[in-house]
Amino acid sequence: MKNYLLPLFITFLGFFSDISAQKIYYFKIEGEINEATKIMADSAFAQAQRAKSDYIIIEINTFGGKLDAADAINQKILDYPKPVWAFINNNAYSAGALIAIACDSIYMADGSNIGAVTPINGATGEYASEKIRSAVRGKMRATAEKNRRNPLIAEAMVDENHENDSIATPGKLLVYTPQEAIKNGYCEGKFNSLEEVLGHYKLNKVQIQKYEPTFIEKVIAFFANPVVSGILVLLIIGGIYFELQAPGIGLPSAVAVLALVAYFVPYYVKGLAENWELLLFVLGVALVAIEIFFFPGIKVALIGGLVIMFASLGLMMLSNVGFSLEGISQKSLLSALIVVSIGLFGSFGLIALLAPKLATSKKFSQVALQTTLDAKEGYTIAQIEKMIGKQGKSHTVLRPSGKVWIDGHLYDASTQGDFVEKDELIEVIAQEANELIIKKIS
């Protein structure tokens, strides 16, 4: 319905409110606009349609956000068959203005503003490329024309290099106050609350249904919470570490996998995480495993794997395209960095706390010998200073520590990082206090 007929239509409906109460569906768009906002808007419009609402009111208060999310919401509003109102209770800048002008009617509170739609590269703080800015100008013009608003004004909100002095001051992006918006056809009225808007049109017996997130949306919101995400990162890194230190225990790997699923899926559903980012994380784990099992001591694979894991977990929280961070706000970048860092360093604390307990656990004893040394059973440290160069057999698996038989006696021993299976031929290459350093004889 064309916006210039909408107030008259609503007033007409108000006279018949005693006969049939009108149904209003109401929801808010506030804070940074992102994929979560788009999902919420899609759900809200679906709920309004199921409820057979007569029209939708969107309360807006935002400084902007993701262009693609705002564009999707803009199109959703333009395609919706029933009237949609925007109530700007504070600010509708950038992506918020793109959403607001798609509505059939716009109402603004005292002190509110609308405009300044130029897309910004969030990583650098500079204007986005001319290609993107041109696309936004076109979208703003087309949206304004569809709702019978002046398209030149819409374009002046995007580009300060306009030529029409009567619309706005050249060199400055256009931003309207309520009075200016009313004067130029970008606002149908100045009201300070939703109740004032409804009262003005004599809608005294309306049925207002407010947006309620679904169970799935609540679960996604819970696991996508930065605090919960940080805990999940802690469990992922900690679980991987303990599993690699004691392969076959099972519980740490199960915890790590479940935590990774709980971390990845919410951001995937929100449209932030991509499959390649998950594969990138797996690559990081593989590099760490290569370091531990095949090339211990080199550290290159270990450091590279940790960096890749850190980067992939951070990228899952961002709506990036490949490795480009164009369009990502500094706030989003900082939030992702803090969450993953807290989880990473928290996992180091968890490892320091639990590693000693794991070493003495019943499960760990299956992969590392913990028998008490007793001279009656053949254990001795006698003449250990003369052991370098001697050969013998491994009495237990060394991963990398365990026991070896040399000249009929058992000794504590460890490798330089290699794994040695039971009953392998070994040779002593060094010693540290009462512990022998051995290598496997090929």
N, C-alpha and C positions, 0 to 999 in steps of 0.2 A: 504494500500500500504506500502511495506517495506520502512523503512526510508533511507536506503542506496541508493535506486533508486529515491527517491523523488526530491533531488536537480537537478538531470539530467532531470527528467520529467518536472519540473518547467521551467528549461532553454529551453527545447524543446518547451514548450507552449509559451514562450516569443517570439520566432521567428515568431509565428503565431498570435501575439497580434493584428496586423493590421486587420486580418481577423475576429477575434472574441475576444473581450475584456473579460478577465477572471474576474469572480466575487469573491471578497474576503469578508468574513464576519469577523468583528473585534470586540472584546470586551476585557475588562480589569478584572483581578482578583487582587485586592489590599486590603491592610488592613487585618484584622483578617478573616480567612475563617470560615464560620459558615453556618447555615441552609439558611440564606438569600443569601449567595453566591451560594449555591446549586440551589436554586429556580431561581436565575438570570441565572446561567449556563444552566439549563434546558430550560428556555425561549429563551436564545440566540441560542442554538442548534436547537430548533424548528423553530425559525425565519429563521436561515440559511438554513434549509432544505426546508422551504416554498419558500425561495427566489432562490432555486436551485444554491446555491453558490458552486463554484468549490473547495474551501478550506477555512478553518477557521484559523485565527490568534488570539492567546490569549496572551495579554501582562500581565506579572506576576510581581508583587512586593509585597511580603508578608513574614512575619516571621513565618507564619503557622496558626494554629487554630484547629478546630474540625476535628478529624480523620474520623468520619463517613461521614461528608460532603465532605471531600477531596476524600475519597474512592469512593463515588458515582460519583463525577466528573471524577475521574480517569477512572472508568468503562464506563462512558458516552463517553469519548474520545476514548477509545479502541474499543468500539462498533460502532463508527461513520464510515460510509462507505467512506467518503471523507477525504483527507489529512488534518491534524490539525498541526499547527505550534505553538511553544511556543517562545515568545520573552521576555527574562528576562532583564528588564531594570534596576534592582537594586538587589533585593534578591529573591531567591526561596528556603527558608528554610522549613524544616519540611513538613507540609502538602502541601506547595507550590512545593517542589521537587517531591512529590508523583504525583502531577498533571502534572508537567513539563515532567517527563520521560515517561508519557503515550503518549505524542505527537510524531508525526512522525519525526519532526525535531525540534531542539532546537537552538535558537540563543541568544547570550548574549552580553550585552553592557560592555564597559570598567568599571571595578570596581564592577561588579556584582558577585554573588556567588550562588552556588547550593549545597544542601546537608543538613546534620544535621537533620535527619528524626526521631530520637528517640522520641517516644511519652512521654509527661510529664503530671503528675497530676497537673493541674492548681491550685488546692486548696492548695497543699503542696509544689509544686516546685520540687518534687522528680520524679524519673522515674516511669512510669506506671508499672503495674505488668508484669511479664515475659510472661504471656499468651498473653497480648496485644502486647508486643514487638515482640514476636515470629510471631504473625499474620501479623504485619507490615513488618517484614523481608521477610516473604513469599510473600506478595503482591508486594514488591519492586522487588524481584527476578523475579517473574512471569511477571511483567510489562516490566522489562529490557529484558527478553528473547523474549517476543512478538515483541519488536522493535529492536531486534538483537543488544542489548547492553550487556556489560559484567555484568552478574548477581552478581558476587562477589563484584563489585564496588557498586552496588545498596545496597547490604547487609551491606557493610562497612559504608554506610551513616546512617544506623540504629543502628549498634552495634559496639562499640569501642573495643570489645573483639575478634576481628578477628585475624587470624593467618598469613595472607599473608602480609609480610612486603613490598612487591613490589607494593601493592595497596595503602596502607596507613600506618601511624605510629600506632602500637598497643597502645591501651589506649586512642586514640583520635578518635572522630567521623570524618568521611570524609566530607570535604567541598572543592569544586573545584572553582578555578577562571576560567575565560574564556579560557585562554591558557591551563590550566590543563585539563579542560573539553574537549577541542578540541583534545588534545593529546590522551586522553583515550576514545574517541568515544562517549562522552556525550554532545557534542555541534558541530553543523555543520558550525558555522561561528561566527565571532565577528563583530557586527555592533552596532552603537549607536542610531539608530532610525529605525522605520518601513520603512521609505522611503529608507534608505540605503539597507535594506534587499531586497525590491522590485527592486531597481535599480541594485543590483548585479545580479539578475536573468532577467534583461531587461524587467520587467513587467511595461512598461511605460503607458499603457492605460487600467489599471485595473479599475473595478468598486468596490469601497470599501463601504460596508454598515456597519455602526456602530450600535451597540446594543442600542435599545431604550426601556426603561421599558414600559410595558403595563399600561393602566389606573388603573387596579386593583393593579398592583405592586406599582404604585405611591401612591395609597390610603393606602395600607398596610405600605409602607415606612413612610408615613406621621404620621399615628397613632402609629407606632412603634418607632418614634423618641423619645428619652429620655425626651425632654422638654414636648412634648404632653402627654407622658405616665405619667409624674409627675402631670400634670393638671388633667388628668383623675382620678388618685388616689385621688386627692383632692376632686373632684366631687363625687366620689364613697363614701368616708368616710363621707363627709359633708351631702350628700343626705340621707344616712342611719341614721345619727344622728338626723336630723330634722324630718324624718319620724317617728322614734321611740319616739321622744319627743311629737309629735302631730299626732298620728295615724289617718289616714283618709284624711289628706290634699291632698295626691296624687302626687303633683308636685315633692317634694323631692325624693320620691321613683322612679318616672319616670326618673328623672335625674340620679339617682344612677344606675338604670338598664341599661340605654342607655350608660352611661360612662363605666360600667363593660363590656358590649358587645364590645364597641369600643376598650377597653383595651385588652380583652381576644382574640378576633377573629384574629387580625393581628399576634399575637405570636403563635396562634394555627395553622394558615396557614403556618407560617414559620417553623413549626415543633418544637417549643419551649414549648408552653403551652400544658398541658394534661388535660383530663376531670377530673381526680382525683384532680387536683389542683384547679379547679373551685368548685368542691364539698367541698374541704377543706375550701375555702373561705366562702361558704354558711354555713358551720359548725361554723365558727367564728362569722358570723352575728347572727346565732341562739343562741350562747352562750351569746352574748351581749344582745339580746332580753330577754333571760331568766333572766339575771341580772336585767334588768329594770322592767319587768312586774311581775316576780314571787319572786325573792329573792333580792330585793334592799338592798344595804348597805353591802352585803357580799364581793363584789369586786373580788372574785376569778374568777367567770364566765366572768366578764367584762374584767379583765386583760388577762385571757386565750384567750378569743375571739379576742381581739385586737392583741395579739401575733400571733395567727393563721392566721388572716386576713393579717397581715404584711408579714408573711412568705410565704403565698400562692401567694400574689401579686408579691413578689420577685422571687419565683420559676418559675412563668409564663414567666419570662424574660430570663430564663436559660435553656440550653439543658441538664438538669440533668436527671438521671435515678433514679426514686424514690427520696429518701432523700440523695442519694449519690451525692457528688459534684466532683467526680473524673473526670478529663479531662476538668473541667471548669477553664478558665483562671482567674487570680486575677483581671484583668481589667474588665471582665464581672461581677464578683462578686461585685466589688466596684461600678460599674455603676448601677447595680440593687439595691444595698443598698442605694445609693445616691438618685436615682429616687423615690423609695418608701418612704424614709425618708422625702424628700422634700414635697411629696404629703401629707404624714400623718401630718406633722407639719403645712403645709399650710392649711390643713382642720381645724386644731385647731384654726388658725387665722380667717378662714372664719366663724367658729362657733361663736367665740367671737364677730365678727363684726356684724353678721346677727341675732344672737339670740335675742337681745333686740328689733330689728325691727319686728321679727317674733311674739314676744309676744304681740305686739300692732296691728298686722295685722287683717284685717277683717276675714280672713279664720281662724286664730288662735282663734278668739273670739267664734267660734263654739264649741271649746273643752275646753276653759278656760274663766270664767266669767270676764268681764272687765267693769262692771257697776260702775259708780262713786258713792261713798258712800254719802248718803244724809240723815240727821237726820229726815227730813220730811217723808221719805219713810221707816223709821223704823231701819235705820242703827245706831249703837251706839258702843262705846267702854267703856261705863260706867261700873264700878265695875268689870273690866276684871280680876283684881287681885284675885277675889273670884270665878273664874269659874272652877278651877281644881276639877274634880270629877263629874261635872254636865253633864247631858245627854240631847240630842236633836236629830234633824234630819239634814241631809245634804240638803242644799238648791240647790246646783249645784253639778255637777260631780267634784270630787277632784282628779286631775291628776298631782301632788299630792296636788295642792292648789285650793282653791275655797271658798265657803260661807256655813255657817251652821246656822240653827235656834236653839236658846236656850232661853227659857223663853220669847218667843215672840219677840226676837231681832235677827238681822243678825250680824254675826261676820266673820272677815277674819279667815281662818283656813287652816291648811295643815296637811297631814299625814306624817309618817316617811318613806314614799316611796310607801305605798300601794295605790291602786286605790279604790275610794269609789264612787259608783253610787249615783244619785239623790234619795232623800227620804229614805236613809238608816239611821237606828238608830246609833247614835255615842255617844262617851263619851270623855270629855276633860281629857287628861292625863298630859299635861304640857302647858306652855305658854312662848312665847318669845316676849317681848315688848308688842305690841298690837295684836299679832297674837296667836291664839290658836293652840295647837298641839292635834290632835284628833285621835281616833282609832274607827274602826267599831265594833259595838256590835254584836256578833254572835247570 
